[in-house]
Amino acid sequence: MSAEEKEPAGRGPAPASPDGAATAAPLDGDRLPEPVRSRLAELAAAAVAGLPDADVPHRLRRFARFTPAKRARLGGQAILQELRRSAAFRAAVLAWCHEHHPAAADVDDPLGAAALAVLGNAPDAATLVADAARRGEAGGLRAELDAALSRADKLSLELERMRAELAEAREEARTAGHARDAEFAQLRRRVGEQGARLRSATDALDAAAADVEAVREQARQELAAAVAERDLERARADRERARAEQAAAQVAAARQSAREARQADEVRLELLVETLGGAVAGLRRELALGGGGPRPADLVAGARAVRAGAPVDDLAALDALLAVPSVHLVVDGYNVSKTGYPDLPLADQRTRLVRQLATLAARTGVEVTVVFDGAGVVAAPTRGSRGVRVLFSDAGVLADDVIRSLVAAEPEGRPVLVATSDRAVVASVRQRGAHALPSAVLLARLRG
């Protein structure tokens, strides 16, 4: 590289003018106004693409392929440094501008004229640069003035809009104030009404509280009286229970004594009956009694006998009948069980009655038949125990009719005892010669 290329632009010796006269020293590029620097970079960037490669410094050749705007933006600093450094490059750019961009020197383009003057180190370059700077400043001030005027117009419009909004807001505030006053008055009226209601409710609550307290006091007194009466009744009940227990103990003792006495009497009576029976049988054999044939009274004409069984109203008569040989005891099942244990379910009533009748049959040796209504059986029928026949009437048949059929089926002369409290059954079986036994008497014997 030559010494001329190493000398920065604006600091080396002034190049000779075309007519051989010396020119003024170039301006310092760092002190140029920014608009002039930008115009220099723009003109040089345009010239780089049009100059021969020999006139373009090696460092700037890579920017030749860029677009003008991109060359000025990306390679501006390098181009300006090369303009300061190389007078030959400045002269080539100046010549290219005179040839291809003559309008840059027009007085209407002060920046272009100042840029060309700087490239050519013209004597009036400083004047043109200062004029371009002033014009740039004036243009900037004018632009600022226009911007300020535009802002002022915008601010005026904004002020008018804000005034309109303020007026609207004041109107809305005035309307809202009237509405607020009306609502406040309405709320005050409602608060007054609610206060009156609250006072009334408070008075009613106080009165109700007083009534509740009075009722509570009365209930407390009544409760105390009831508790005292309950204690008295409980004490009386305890005394009565003690008395009942004592009486029950006495009754049990008396019953045990009576049972023992009856058993002794039964033993003596049995011995007596056996003795009498043996004596009667011996007399019959000895006297050859017992011939058949009707009795004299049976042969009276114009009359007939109506056979009727006698009622059995006490335990002595019952025991006497049960001691008769071949007696048949027919029991109306539910009539007896509902009389003796009405609180038990029907199945339990049947089981208990059959068990007690089995005990009676085992003790006396009598034939026992108990009849229940079959329509009331909803569980497994009760089975008979030893010595007890258990019958259930068929569907549509009453147990009363079965009992009548049983009495009618017995041979004439056999003693039949029917245990029931049904008056219709009692009347019908007595007409057939059976003995009627009230349910209560049978139950007394079963319990004994």
Secondary structure, DSSP 8 states (H G I E B T S, - for coil): --HHHHS-TTTS---B-TTS-B------GGGS-HHHHHHHHHHHHHHHHHS-GGGS-GGGGGGGGS-HHHHHHHSHHHHHHHHHH-HHHHHHHHHHHHHH-GGGGSTT-HHHHHHHHHHHT-TTHHHHHHHHHHHHHHHHHHHHHHHHHHHHHHHHHHHHHHHHHHHHHHHHHHHHHHHHHHHHHHHHHHHHHHHHHHHHHHHHHHHHHHHHHHHHHHHHHHHHHHHHHHHHHHHHHHHHHHHHHHHHHHHHHHHHHHHHHHHHHHHHHHHHHHHHHHHHHHHHHHHT----S--GGGG-TT--------B--SHHHHHHHHTSTT-EEEEEHHHHHHHH-TTS-HHHHHHHHHHHHHHHHHHH--EEEEEE-GGG--S------TTEEEEE--TT--HHHHHHHHHHHS-TT--EEEE---HHHHHHHHHTT-EEE-HHHHHHHHH-
